[in-house]
Amino acid sequence: MNGKRRPEREARISRARFLGLAGLGLGGIALGGCGSLLPGNRELPRIPGANSGDAPSGAVKEFEIFSEPLEFEVGGRRVSTWGYNGRVPGPEIRVTEGDRLRMRVRNRLPESTTVHPHGLPVENAMDGVPHLTQPPIPPGGDFLYEFTVPTSGTYLYHSHAGLQLDRGLYGPLIVEPKREPLDYDREYVILLDDWLDGVNGTPEDAFREMNTEAGPPGGMMGGGMMGDSSMVEYPFYLINGRPPEDPETFEVRRGERVRLRISNPASDTLFRFAVGGHRLTVTHADGQPVEPVEVDALRIGSGERYDVLLEAGEPGVWQVAAAPEGRSGLARALLRYRESAATSPPPPNSRPEELNGELLLYGDLHNLREETFPQDGPLAGGPDRTLDLTLARQMGGMGGMGRRPGRGWTINGQTYPDAEPLEVEKGEWVRVELTNHSPVPHPMHLHGHFFQVRTEGGGGPFKDTLLVEGHMGRAAFDFVADNPGKWFFHCHLTYHMESGMARVVRYRDGGLDRGA
């Protein structure tokens, strides 16, 4: 992650100080130890997942989700788009770890769809990738997603069919722990989004323009790259489906501790997030606990999620701001103290100084679970398999919707679906090393697994989405191949994924194509 690096002693709350933060109520989470990975005694890190052997231990929770056309008001105009249950974002799904989740999806759209439980390591048949883990749900059809919820955290559910995510087919999926270790007074869920549908053409229009030899000046594409257009120009940026002129208000009282669950389901935008007048204490990354670290701002790639605590000690009305990186515009909400009911809010385009303050880096995040991968060495050995992957832009002619070789976004020079699978075997320790030959960052998302980000000094966070910086940026992660099947691994920028930046992680002798 970009930003000025601080000395290690300042980069995060020290372990000694952490142990003294009893007020956060974090004593219920075990501090990071080290699972043994010595030769002959391989105890690989285990986070509860689809194949952990954990039986359902809670209630059966049933939800009915309608994928449907709807009318949506944004920026003073009413547009036709798609969403869930007549709204954008879709309704919150909230369950407890160990519950049996039954989600019936009914498709009222004019085209096929699916729903993906983003971040949750469920069994392969419930992962929601069309033509890979299930047949797509046809118009008028329905599909039952049913699985035991493996672990707590902040997640998403969204369409995984074509460009549908860029219309509004997403919603929050919150999994509460059986026993909440954090101490806080109130909670707000924040979803960041970029919006063009019905305002500046459609996602399909943007995709076609992106894949011409050069997008026309003043069109939907901005930020040329190597002579062609590569960034979608969005007229609006939203928080919880609302533009800056009509912001949502988060009410607090002085002295409260507030939990914010922040998710970025946007299709093509990397956001920098901050709250005016307040520091943020990060407690979770992609739903997984980390040692608390205080910062001014977060950098959140598409598909990433962060949980933070905010100490409400500065009465007033403050900007909750998400600035799109590399673009103009702003998404905003308001943090309003009840003691300051008469205070006027900041203007819609006001950018809090915290956006340019102390920025969270991946190296600041340290795993708070007992499970961890060791640093390589003569005692620990190393991974069973290393996948060396290069992310790049391929130039040349391309057919519709990214489904032909040629001009597109590539992994090792190949575009999905005409790309070789990445093969692994059950039980392996797998390392993925990523190099980005393009000038733009790519948030890379692995389905069906948590992975541990490799950071200097070890003990990095467990995540499911990792931002790989542009201009020869490098990143790496380790995961345990413990959930057999065929799993999607892709850039979470919708237009890059549809242009081919995806692969299938395939277990040898495990999993069959469903609905191909």
PyMOL commands that set and color helices and strands:
alter all, ss='L'
color gray80, all
select helices_A, chain A and resi 8-11+15-20+22-24+124-126+164-166+203-210+338-340+353-356+362-364+400-402+494-498
alter helices_A, ss='H'
color red, helices_A
select strands_A, chain A and resi 37-38+41-42+60-74+77-84+93-96+100-107+116-118+142-148+153-158+170-176+186-195+221-225+228-232+236-239+249-252+257-263+271-275+280-285+288-295+297-300+305-311+317-324+331-337+385-394+408-411+422-424+429-436+442-446+451-453+462-463+465-468+473-480+486-491+502-507
alter strands_A, ss='S'
color yellow, strands_A
deselect
rebuild
show_as cartoon
